[in-house]
Amino acid sequence: PMGSERMEIRKQQMSATQETPGTAQAQLAAANRGSNACCFCWCCCCSCSCLTVRNQDEERARRTSHELQAEGIPNCEESPAPTLEEVNAWAQSFDKLMLTPAGRNAFREFLRTEFSEENMLFWMACEELKQESNKSVIEEKARLIYEDYISILSPKEVSLDSRVREVINRNMLEPSQHTFDDAQLQIYTLMHRDSYPRFMNSAIYKDLLRSLSEKSIEA
């Protein structure tokens, strides 16, 4: 009888040992499902940083190109074809280039080849913000500009120094038409000093100037 009892106890111990891994895995899986854990950690909070980034990326992916156009950021500004006089004037100063839609379009085409088109898009968005007077529209456009061009999570983030970023963060507490004025000036200066000289020596500008010159001679 004593041997039978020992055998029974051993069977129960072996059975418990075999069930433990499966039970532990089931408990772990249940805990995992309940925690809404992310791919990098076992934390059980909705504020997990990688979950936050993932949610923001998904939200950005839902914003389509026609929505961006509805916000007033067109693919290309409407403008008549530039004249030879206008194109020659672009070489006189960056201000003259930026004053005309045709000049901005040509410069923007060049920026696209250098993967810095976001500078022009940001500048244009700031110009449109200045024309708004409705408070709710201003707040919404300011939020979109911040998400698109200021946020470090955005692929279209523009290059701004820390001082200007601090000014923007303060201004965003109560957005206005002039929330991004300092940032817009900094980007305008960057385009002037960095991109404009290369644009003047680019094939885009030279080909346009040559084409208009030939048409002028033919006329």
C-alpha positions in Angstrom: 0.0 0.0 0.0 2.8 2.4 0.9 4.4 1.8 -2.6 1.1 2.4 -4.3 0.7 5.7 -2.5 4.2 6.8 -3.5 3.5 5.9 -7.1 0.2 7.9 -7.0 2.0 10.9 -5.6 4.7 10.7 -8.2 2.1 10.6 -11.0 0.4 13.7 -9.6 3.7 15.5 -9.4 4.7 14.6 -13.0 1.2 15.6 -14.2 1.5 19.0 -12.5 5.0 19.5 -14.0 3.8 18.8 -17.5 0.8 21.1 -17.2 2.8 24.0 -15.7 4.5 25.3 -18.9 1.2 25.3 -20.8 -0.6 27.0 -18.0 2.2 29.6 -17.7 2.1 30.3 -21.4 -1.7 30.6 -21.3 -1.4 33.0 -18.4 1.3 35.0 -20.2 -0.7 35.2 -23.4 -3.8 36.3 -21.4 -1.7 39.0 -19.6 -0.3 40.1 -23.0 -3.7 40.4 -24.5 -5.0 42.3 -21.6 -2.1 44.7 -21.4 -2.3 46.0 -25.0 1.4 45.7 -24.9 3.5 47.1 -27.8 6.2 45.4 -29.8 9.1 46.6 -27.7 7.8 46.4 -24.1 5.5 44.7 -21.7 4.1 48.0 -20.3 0.3 48.1 -20.0 -0.4 51.8 -20.6 -1.9 53.5 -23.6 0.7 56.2 -23.4 3.5 53.9 -24.4 5.8 55.9 -26.7 6.0 53.4 -29.5 2.2 53.0 -29.5 1.9 56.8 -29.6 4.2 57.0 -32.6 2.4 54.2 -34.4 -1.0 55.9 -33.9 0.4 59.2 -35.2 1.9 57.5 -38.2 -1.4 55.8 -39.0 -3.3 59.1 -38.6 -0.9 60.8 -41.0 -1.3 58.0 -43.5 -5.0 58.7 -43.6 -4.5 62.2 -44.8 -4.7 62.0 -48.6 -3.4 64.4 -51.2 -6.8 65.8 -51.9 -7.2 66.7 -48.2 -3.9 68.6 -48.3 -5.2 70.5 -51.4 -8.4 71.3 -49.5 -6.2 72.8 -46.8 -4.9 75.3 -49.3 -1.6 73.7 -50.2 -2.0 73.1 -54.0 0.4 70.9 -56.0 1.1 74.0 -58.2 0.0 77.6 -58.1 -2.0 78.8 -61.0 -0.2 81.4 -63.0 0.3 82.6 -66.6 3.5 81.5 -68.3 6.4 83.9 -67.2 7.7 86.4 -69.7 11.4 86.8 -70.5 11.4 90.1 -68.6 10.1 88.3 -65.5 12.6 85.5 -65.7 15.4 87.9 -66.1 14.1 89.8 -63.0 14.4 86.6 -60.9 18.1 86.9 -61.3 18.1 90.4 -59.8 16.9 89.3 -56.3 15.3 86.5 -54.4 12.5 88.8 -53.4 11.5 89.3 -57.1 11.5 85.6 -57.7 9.2 85.0 -54.7 6.8 87.8 -55.6 5.4 86.0 -58.6 3.5 82.6 -58.7 5.5 81.6 -61.8 8.7 82.3 -60.0 7.6 80.3 -56.9 6.5 77.4 -59.2 9.9 77.3 -61.0 11.8 77.6 -57.7 9.6 74.9 -56.1 10.3 72.6 -59.0 14.0 73.1 -58.3 13.6 72.5 -54.6 11.8 69.2 -55.4 15.0 68.0 -57.1 17.0 68.7 -54.0 14.4 67.1 -51.7 13.7 70.4 -49.9 10.3 71.3 -51.3 8.9 71.4 -47.8 10.6 74.8 -47.3 8.4 76.3 -50.0 5.3 74.5 -48.8 5.8 75.7 -45.3 6.3 79.3 -46.5 3.2 79.1 -48.6 1.1 77.7 -45.8 2.3 80.5 -43.5 1.3 83.1 -46.1 -2.2 81.6 -46.3 -2.5 81.5 -42.6 -1.9 85.3 -42.5 -4.9 85.8 -44.7 -7.3 84.0 -42.3 -9.6 85.9 -39.9 -11.8 83.2 -38.5 -10.5 82.0 -35.1 -11.5 78.4 -35.5 -10.0 78.2 -39.0 -6.8 79.8 -37.8 -6.4 77.3 -35.0 -7.1 74.3 -37.3 -4.6 75.6 -39.9 -2.0 76.3 -37.3 -2.4 72.8 -35.9 -1.9 71.3 -39.4 1.1 73.5 -40.1 2.7 72.4 -36.9 2.0 68.7 -37.6 3.2 68.9 -41.1 6.3 71.1 -40.8 7.3 71.6 -37.2 6.8 68.2 -35.5 9.9 66.0 -35.3 7.7 63.1 -36.4 6.8 64.6 -39.7 8.8 63.5 -42.9 8.3 67.2 -44.0 9.9 68.8 -40.9 11.7 72.0 -41.8 15.0 73.0 -40.2 14.6 75.5 -37.4 16.8 76.4 -34.5 15.8 75.8 -30.9 14.9 79.4 -30.2 12.4 79.6 -32.9 10.9 76.2 -31.9 10.4 77.6 -28.4 8.6 80.6 -29.8 6.3 78.4 -31.8 5.5 76.2 -28.8 4.5 79.3 -26.8 2.5 80.7 -29.7 0.6 77.4 -30.1 -1.0 77.9 -26.7 -3.1 80.6 -28.5 -2.6 80.3 -32.3 -2.9 83.4 -34.4 -2.1 84.5 -38.0 1.4 85.3 -36.9 2.2 82.1 -34.9 4.9 81.0 -37.4 6.3 84.4 -38.4 9.8 83.8 -36.9 9.9 80.4 -38.4 8.8 81.6 -41.8 11.4 84.3 -41.8 14.1 81.8 -40.9 13.1 79.4 -43.7 12.8 82.3 -46.2 16.4 83.3 -45.3 17.6 79.7 -45.6 16.1 79.4 -49.1 17.6 82.8 -50.1 21.1 82.0 -48.9 21.3 78.3 -49.6 19.0 77.2 -52.4 18.5 80.4 -54.5 22.1 80.6 -55.8 22.0 77.0 -56.9 18.6 77.6 -58.6 20.1 80.4 -60.7 22.8 78.0 -61.9 20.4 75.1 -62.4 19.3 73.6 -65.7 15.7 74.4 -64.7 16.3 78.1 -64.7 18.8 78.2 -67.7 16.5 76.1 -69.9 13.5 78.3 -69.2 15.6 81.4 -69.9 16.9 79.9 -73.1 13.5 78.9 -74.3 12.0 82.3 -73.7 15.0 84.0 -75.3 14.6 81.9 -78.4 10.9 82.7 -78.6 11.6 86.4 -78.2 14.1 86.3 -81.1 11.7 84.4 -83.4 9.0 86.9 -82.6 
